[in-house]
């Protein structure tokens, strides 16, 4: 799958995704400091699913009606990379087929897909 990992989500998540064979554009490594609009622009142009913990993207998608190729918003109590990876591992194992073009909110206990 093709992902774009937001700066706040971190390079360890990107590294793990790459190890799993995914194509990853890492904002922290490749475009640090760009705006949220630019992140969405890259994601859309390259047909990548955005992985972020920045809830501002929810507002951009729902209030501002921004087009997206898919968003995974991590709303975690434990923000450590290991926990992010564990939640993503479960998400990809159980919902991989339905992530493209969807807005997904995931925490340690549940997943909401719209």
N, C-alpha and C positions, 0 to 999 in steps of 0.2 A: 504494500500500500504506500501511498505518497502522503507524507505528513510535513507540516511546518510547525516547529516547536517554538513557542513564544519565549522571549528572553527570560521572563519570570519563572518559567517552568524548568529551565536549566539544561546544561549540556549532558548531565548524566542520563537523563531521560532520552535525549537524542542518541547517545552512544548505545544505550540498551536497544532502542528501536532499530538502529543500524545493525547491531549484532543479530537481531531477529530477521534481518533481510529486507527491511523497509527502506524506502528512499526518503531521506530526511533533509529538509532545509532547516538549519538551526539559526534562529535570529541572534542568539547570544554569540555564536561563533562567526556568523557570516554577514550580519547587518545590524549590529548592536546600536541601539538608540533610535531606530526608526519609529515612526508613529504607528498607531493602531490601524489607521487607514492604509498605510503602506503595507503593513502585515497582511491585511485582507486582500489588497491588490495582488500581492505576490501569490497568496494562497489561491485566489481565483484564476489568475493567469496560468498558474502551473497545475491547477486542479488538485490542490493539496488540502487535506483535512487539518485544521488548526487545533493544536493542543495548547491549552492555556489555563492559568488559574486566575486570570484577570477578568473579573465580572463585568467590566466595562464592555466587553464584547457582547454580552447579553443585551445590553442597552443598544448597541450599534445594530444588532441583528433585528431585535424586536421593535424598538422605538424608531430607529432611523431607517429600518427596512433595508439594510445593507445586504447585498447578495453575498452568498458564501458557498463554498464547496463542501462544507461540513465543519462543525466545531465541536470539540470535546472540552467542556469546561470542568475542571477539577475543583471541587469545593471541599477541601480536605481539612480536618482538624489537625492532622499531622502533616506538615508541609515538607518533610524530609524526602529526599530523592527516592529512597528505598520504598517508602509508602506510595509515592506517586507511581512508581514502576509496578508495585503490587496491584494497585487499582487498575492501571492500564492493562496489565496482563490478564486480569479477570474480564475486563471490558472487551478486549480483543478476542479472547477465547469464546465468549458468549454472544457477542453482538457484531462481530467483524462484517458480516454480510449486509448490515443495515446502517452503517455509519456514514456512507457517502451522502452528502447533501442534507444531513440531519443535524439538529442542534441537540447535543447530549450533555446532560449534567450528571456527573458521577461523584459520589462520595464513598466513604469506606463501607457503607451498608446498602446503598441502592443506586440505581441508574434510571434516569428519566430521559426518554427520547421523544423529540417532537419534530 
